[in-house]
Amino acid sequence: MADTVGPGESAAERIFTQVLGTAWRGRVGVAGTGALPAVFPVTELATAAIGAAGVAVSDWLLATAQPYATPRVSVDRGRAGFWFASSLRPLGWRVPPAWDAVAGDYPAADGWIRLHTNVPAHRDAALRVLGVPADRARVRTAVARWDAAELESCVVAAGGCAAKMRSTAEWESSAAGLSVATEPLVRWTRTSGTRDPAPSLPGAVAALRPLHGVRVLDLTRVLAGPVATRFLAQLGAEVLRIDPVDWDEPGVTPDVMLGKRSARLDLRDPTHRARLLALLAEADILVHGYRPGALERLDLGSDVRETTRPGLIEVQLDAYGHSGPWAGRRGFDSLVQMSAGIAEAGMRVRGADAPLPLPVQALDHATGYLMAAAAIRGLTEQRRTGAGCRAALSLARTARLLTEQEPSPNHEHARDTTDADLDSGVEHTGWGPARRLRAPLEVDGVRFASALPARALGADRPFWGAAA
C-alpha cells in the first residue's frame, strides 16, 4: 500500500492482497484517516474493495485509451468509510428509515436471531410462523419461546429471511460455511459466443468518462448490486435499472440511484419479458442478484441470456455462496453478519449484551465495488478476446475477508465528515436538494461524476438512450 502502510498494518496488507493479489503494490496509494470503528478492520476492507475497482479502471484505460503511463490509483480511507454508510447529505429533508418496524435482533430461548422484514412478503412469512401481528413487543415475546435454529429454519421454509447468531467457529464448521470457504472471491466462467470489441474512444473522452457508450442492464436490489452499478454510472456507463412493478426500497434509493435510469417490468408477463430481452440484446453488461434458479423459472436462463447477447459480460450476486446447502437461501448483509460470526465477535469482544454488527452494511458495499471491478475486468478481457464471461460473487465469501482477521476491541477511530469531504454543487434529487460526498477514489485523468441526479424507481421507460 504505497505511501502510508506501516509495519503495524498487517491486516490491511492481508486484505489488499486477498482482494488484488500483488497488483496493488506500487499502484494503489492510500491517504486519510479512517472513519469506521469496529472489531474487524472494516476501513481496510472498504479501502481495498474501492482500490480494486480503481485498479480495474486503470487497466481498462491501458486497454482503451493507451495513456503514456499506467494510471495511478489513490483511495481516501475516510471517504471510503463514509461512502460505505451513505454518500448523500440531504438539505432540508430526510431519507426514509432503512428498516421496517419489525426488523431486528431478538433473544430466542437459546441465543439470538435476526429477522429481516423490510420486504412485505418476508415480514408476512415471519409473522405467520410466529403467529403474531406486526407488533414488535409481541414479536419479541413470541421469539423468546423458540430455539433460534428451529425458528430460522421455519422462517426460511416459509419464504422469509432470518439468521441465528453464530460464532465464527460455528459458521466455519457448518456445511454452508465449509462450502463458502472453498469458493474464490470471484468465480469466473467463460460464456458462449463472441463479439467484436468496441472501437477505442477519443483520448479525452476515454480519460474523463472511460465507460462512455457502455450499456449496463441492472437487475439488482438492495444493496451490493446497486452500489456496483452506481460506480459504473459514475464512469459514464448508461445504466438502466429494471424493477418489478411493486418493488420499493425507500431507505436506500436516494443514495444508490445516482447516475441511473429506472423502469419497471413484470417479467411474468410475456410482453414485459420480451421487452427485457430486447434491452438485453443491446446491453454490454448484465448485473443481477437473483437467487440460483430464479431466472430459469422466468425462462431467462443462461442459455437464453447468452443466445440473446453473445459475448455478454454478466456479474451475479448471491448471499450465501454458489455451492453447498445454503446456495439458494435468501439473504442480506445483516443476516450474513449474524450467520458468519461477525455480530457475535462484536458482542463478545466489546462485552455487549446484544449482537454487535459492523457500523455499516460493509459486506454489501465491499461486494458492490468488487462486482464493479469484475464487470470492468470482463470488459477489458472481452476487448482482448471478444469473449464474454460470468463473474459470481457472494456476501458470505466477502465476509471471510474480515473473519479471517483477528478481532480487536477497536480497529479504528471515528471522524466526522467536513465540508472538504463534500462536492461543492447541489444535487437536485427526486426527493429534494442534497450534497454528495466527493468520490473516495482517484484514478489519473478520470472524473467520477454523473449528469443524472438520483431519481425514484420507475421514473423512466424501459428503453435505452433517448427513448428512455
MARMAR-377797 format. One line per field, with one value per residue (C-alpha): residue number from 1; x, y, z; residue in one letter. Coordinates in steps of 0.02 Angstrom, whole numbers. Layout:
BEGIN
seq <- NUM ...
px <- X ...
py <- Y ...
pz <- Z ...
type <- A ...
END
This chain:
BEGIN
seq <- 1 2 3 4 5 6 7 8 9 10 11 12 13 14 15 16 17 18 19 20 21 22 23 24 25 26 27 28 29 30 31 32 33 34 35 36 37 38 39 40 41 42 43 44 45 46 47 48 49 50 51 52 53 54 55 56 57 58 59 60 61 62 63 64 65 66 67 68 69 70 71 72 73 74 75 76 77 78 79 80 81 82 83 84 85 86 87 88 89 90 91 92 93 94 95 96 97 98 99 100 101 102 103 104 105 106 107 108 109 110 111 112 113 114 115 116 117 118 119 120 121 122 123 124 125 126 127 128 129 130 131 132 133 134 135 136 137 138 139 140 141 142 143 144 145 146 147 148 149 150 151 152 153 154 155 156 157 158 159 160 161 162 163 164 165 166 167 168 169 170 171 172 173 174 175 176 177 178 179 180 181 182 183 184 185 186 187 188 189 190 191 192 193 194 195 196 197 198 199 200 201 202 203 204 205 206 207 208 209 210 211 212 213 214 215 216 217 218 219 220 221 222 223 224 225 226 227 228 229 230 231 232 233 234 235 236 237 238 239 240 241 242 243 244 245 246 247 248 249 250 251 252 253 254 255 256 257 258 259 260 261 262 263 264 265 266 267 268 269 270 271 272 273 274 275 276 277 278 279 280 281 282 283 284 285 286 287 288 289 290 291 292 293 294 295 296 297 298 299 300 301 302 303 304 305 306 307 308 309 310 311 312 313 314 315 316 317 318 319 320 321 322 323 324 325 326 327 328 329 330 331 332 333 334 335 336 337 338 339 340 341 342 343 344 345 346 347 348 349 350 351 352 353 354 355 356 357 358 359 360 361 362 363 364 365 366 367 368 369 370 371 372 373 374 375 376 377 378 379 380 381 382 383 384 385 386 387 388 389 390 391 392 393 394 395 396 397 398 399 400 401 402 403 404 405 406 407 408 409 410 411 412 413 414 415 416 417 418 419 420 421 422 423 424 425 426 427 428 429 430 431 432 433 434 435 436 437 438 439 440 441 442 443 444 445 446 447 448 449 450 451 452 453 454 455 456 457 458 459 460 461 462 463 464 465 466 467 468
px <- 0 105 138 52 55 161 231 84 -48 -29 -218 -231 -96 -179 -347 -271 -176 -330 -431 -298 -161 3 -65 -93 89 157 -11 -129 -95 -193 -216 -325 -388 -522 -699 -769 -735 -768 -693 -640 -538 -687 -598 -465 -599 -680 -514 -462 -629 -633 -449 -488 -617 -489 -358 -488 -522 -336 -316 -466 -384 -224 -325 -430 -354 -170 -103 83 97 -7 -143 -112 -248 -275 -405 -453 -485 -605 -713 -710 -790 -916 -972 -998 -1129 -1211 -1143 -1289 -1316 -1497 -1532 -1697 -1768 -1735 -1708 -1843 -1792 -1687 -1776 -1953 -2025 -2015 -1839 -1701 -1616 -1718 -1669 -1729 -1735 -1554 -1471 -1507 -1591 -1614 -1774 -1760 -1933 -1906 -1990 -2177 -2178 -2032 -2117 -2279 -2185 -2101 -2264 -2356 -2226 -2232 -2421 -2423 -2464 -2333 -2306 -2125 -2165 -2272 -2141 -2010 -2119 -2154 -1971 -1918 -2012 -1916 -1750 -1653 -1601 -1776 -1854 -1726 -1768 -1956 -1949 -1838 -1950 -2100 -2015 -1945 -1772 -1692 -1521 -1470 -1317 -1170 -988 -855 -805 -985 -1004 -837 -876 -1051 -1086 -1132 -977 -862 -933 -908 -728 -687 -754 -645 -683 -740 -787 -757 -841 -818 -985 -1028 -1016 -903 -924 -814 -730 -793 -688 -572 -640 -557 -422 -507 -672 -590 -499 -641 -784 -699 -861 -948 -1053 -1060 -1238 -1272 -1435 -1462 -1574 -1518 -1596 -1527 -1382 -1225 -1286 -1347 -1179 -1092 -1198 -1186 -998 -1013 -1132 -1006 -883 -1001 -1094 -1277 -1362 -1543 -1615 -1768 -1879 -2041 -2198 -2225 -2045 -1979 -1831 -1857 -1721 -1579 -1642 -1586 -1409 -1387 -1486 -1356 -1324 -1454 -1619 -1752 -1904 -2024 -2068 -2167 -2058 -2202 -2292 -2237 -2241 -2134 -2015 -1996 -1953 -1819 -1743 -1741 -1645 -1527 -1492 -1415 -1329 -1144 -1155 -1291 -1286 -1411 -1442 -1569 -1551 -1500 -1643 -1746 -1706 -1731 -1907 -1939 -1873 -1720 -1588 -1405 -1435 -1568 -1458 -1306 -1408 -1490 -1325 -1171 -1015 -1113 -1022 -1127 -1100 -1208 -1227 -1283 -1295 -1227 -1114 -1138 -1114 -1167 -1334 -1366 -1327 -1508 -1551 -1620 -1504 -1447 -1292 -1360 -1409 -1239 -1156 -1259 -1226 -1040 -992 -966 -1106 -1056 -875 -929 -1037 -902 -751 -842 -932 -1102 -1267 -1337 -1269 -1149 -1136 -1022 -1065 -1115 -1177 -995 -1021 -1144 -1036 -874 -954 -1031 -862 -791 -937 -899 -715 -767 -879 -739 -614 -737 -744 -555 -540 -679 -585 -436 -526 -704 -770 -899 -887 -985 -921 -1006 -983 -1067 -1087 -1032 -869 -834 -866 -716 -603 -648 -672 -501 -429 -410 -548 -492 -590 -565 -481 -516 -561 -711 -709 -848 -870 -809 -853 -694 -771 -920 -942 -964 -1125 -1303 -1384 -1569 -1629 -1806 -1835 -1755 -1586 -1434 -1247 -1149 -986 -832 -778 -665 -564 -447 -381 -266 -368 -538 -684 -806 -971 -1143 -1259 -1411 -1463 -1538 -1718 -1861 -1880 -1988 -1961 -1916 -1974 -1887 -1784 -1603 -1540 -1651 -1805 -1787
py <- 0 141 292 256 74 47 -109 -123 -136 -317 -341 -204 -284 -454 -389 -293 -447 -558 -435 -383 -514 -420 -299 -161 -143 13 52 98 246 266 428 500 434 303 327 155 94 -94 -253 -301 -192 -125 31 -79 -184 -27 41 -123 -151 26 10 -149 -55 81 -41 -115 60 90 -73 -28 138 48 -62 77 249 199 326 360 281 165 275 287 243 328 294 410 299 419 447 262 233 373 301 134 222 347 462 583 731 793 979 1008 832 659 490 368 243 99 -34 -98 -81 -270 -298 -327 -442 -540 -653 -831 -967 -1017 -868 -729 -720 -581 -559 -464 -396 -247 -341 -361 -543 -582 -493 -588 -753 -719 -662 -817 -930 -834 -818 -634 -467 -337 -277 -275 -316 -465 -525 -517 -620 -749 -765 -796 -962 -1030 -1117 -998 -1128 -1200 -1029 -986 -1145 -1118 -936 -979 -1126 -1007 -892 -768 -711 -746 -787 -863 -780 -899 -883 -886 -1060 -1122 -1049 -1114 -1290 -1293 -1368 -1197 -1114 -1252 -1232 -1044 -1067 -1166 -1032 -898 -717 -701 -857 -834 -931 -908 -888 -942 -828 -684 -508 -380 -265 -87 45 149 311 478 504 647 554 391 475 581 456 287 187 307 205 50 -8 -90 -182 -180 -314 -289 -241 -178 -155 -230 -231 -51 3 -84 -4 167 156 107 253 373 317 363 199 206 110 58 -23 -136 -172 -268 -163 -170 -154 -11 19 198 193 171 231 413 353 219 287 418 419 288 275 160 71 -65 -231 -383 -524 -647 -551 -613 -437 -368 -516 -481 -300 -358 -472 -326 -224 -369 -387 -212 -222 -242 -290 -378 -363 -464 -528 -664 -822 -982 -1044 -884 -825 -1002 -1002 -843 -929 -816 -948 -934 -1013 -882 -740 -797 -826 -656 -566 -665 -607 -537 -483 -547 -513 -607 -594 -720 -702 -867 -927 -1028 -1203 -1301 -1315 -1128 -1079 -1035 -957 -780 -665 -489 -409 -401 -585 -641 -542 -644 -810 -789 -738 -552 -495 -624 -567 -387 -434 -542 -430 -271 -354 -302 -377 -399 -439 -303 -295 -185 2 -5 -134 -165 -334 -257 -107 -203 -336 -198 -123 -296 -328 -165 -215 -383 -300 -186 -330 -427 -283 -274 -460 -451 -314 -430 -591 -544 -673 -644 -703 -726 -670 -735 -657 -679 -583 -734 -750 -565 -587 -704 -557 -493 -651 -715 -566 -564 -461 -316 -201 -56 -60 123 291 380 552 661 725 900 1022 967 792 859 908 1094 1081 1036 879 903 728 664 694 864 952 866 869 716 660 679 516 411 356 445 372 480 578 506 612 522 612 597 714 619 653 513 481 371 192 177 357 307 198 30 87 132 304 447 335 311
pz <- 0 -65 44 207 258 412 491 611 475 426 423 292 187 201 145 0 -57 -45 -149 -275 -266 -276 -407 -279 -231 -313 -395 -254 -143 18 114 250 416 441 499 543 719 728 798 621 501 404 343 264 181 112 52 -30 -118 -186 -232 -329 -430 -461 -525 -643 -711 -731 -829 -938 -981 -1027 -1146 -1224 -1204 -1215 -1089 -1081 -909 -801 -721 -536 -410 -242 -107 35 187 273 120 83 252 228 59 148 255 138 5 19 135 114 127 218 203 270 190 249 384 321 424 442 618 649 580 705 830 956 1101 1074 1205 1173 1088 965 796 670 571 407 368 252 109 146 91 207 352 322 321 488 568 505 584 748 746 796 713 664 841 900 1081 1033 909 1047 1164 1030 976 1158 1155 1007 984 870 742 732 708 575 479 494 437 289 241 245 120 245 296 464 535 700 779 761 810 676 732 719 545 481 541 465 294 225 297 235 60 59 117 -41 -159 -238 -202 -383 -480 -666 -806 -993 -1081 -1257 -1407 -1451 -1515 -1598 -1472 -1464 -1552 -1446 -1378 -1413 -1283 -1192 -1178 -1126 -985 -918 -946 -977 -988 -1107 -1228 -1116 -1078 -911 -879 -691 -614 -435 -269 -104 -86 -163 -343 -340 -267 -412 -547 -464 -482 -666 -694 -617 -751 -891 -919 -968 -827 -841 -687 -702 -551 -525 -531 -342 -280 -175 -61 0 133 7 -162 -143 -107 -241 -389 -435 -623 -670 -760 -691 -762 -707 -791 -736 -802 -782 -919 -1093 -1165 -1025 -1037 -1224 -1184 -1062 -1194 -1315 -1186 -1153 -1340 -1337 -1167 -1138 -955 -856 -666 -565 -390 -425 -323 -415 -522 -515 -691 -757 -685 -784 -942 -936 -902 -950 -1122 -1161 -1100 -1199 -1357 -1340 -1315 -1369 -1281 -1134 -976 -831 -647 -523 -335 -205 -17 47 -93 -251 -181 -30 60 75 -104 -141 27 33 124 159 233 410 405 340 479 602 516 485 663 638 754 885 882 905 1053 1133 1105 1158 1303 1236 1293 1116 943 885 696 593 595 411 286 240 156 34 -7 -22 -131 -237 -277 -311 -430 -520 -532 -605 -734 -792 -795 -901 -1024 -1030 -1066 -1195 -1284 -1296 -1346 -1396 -1272 -1138 -959 -799 -630 -473 -300 -132 30 131 36 58 245 254 212 385 487 437 532 720 803 911 1028 907 738 701 774 703 623 558 382 347 209 120 102 3 -178 -199 -302 -253 -324 -359 -321 -343 -158 -135 -142 -69 -70 -121 -45 -150 -229 -117 -268 -387 -550 -655 -781 -732 -675 -560 -587 -663 -754 -687 -507 -404 -453 -396 -453 -608 -662 -842 -986 -1021 -1170 -1200 -1245 -1297 -1298 -1111
type <- M A D T V G P G E S A A E R I F T Q V L G T A W R G R V G V A G T G A L P A V F P V T E L A T A A I G A A G V A V S D W L L A T A Q P Y A T P R V S V D R G R A G F W F A S S L R P L G W R V P P A W D A V A G D Y P A A D G W I R L H T N V P A H R D A A L R V L G V P A D R A R V R T A V A R W D A A E L E S C V V A A G G C A A K M R S T A E W E S S A A G L S V A T E P L V R W T R T S G T R D P A P S L P G A V A A L R P L H G V R V L D L T R V L A G P V A T R F L A Q L G A E V L R I D P V D W D E P G V T P D V M L G K R S A R L D L R D P T H R A R L L A L L A E A D I L V H G Y R P G A L E R L D L G S D V R E T T R P G L I E V Q L D A Y G H S G P W A G R R G F D S L V Q M S A G I A E A G M R V R G A D A P L P L P V Q A L D H A T G Y L M A A A A I R G L T E Q R R T G A G C R A A L S L A R T A R L L T E Q E P S P N H E H A R D T T D A D L D S G V E H T G W G P A R R L R A P L E V D G V R F A S A L P A R A L G A D R P F W G A A A
END
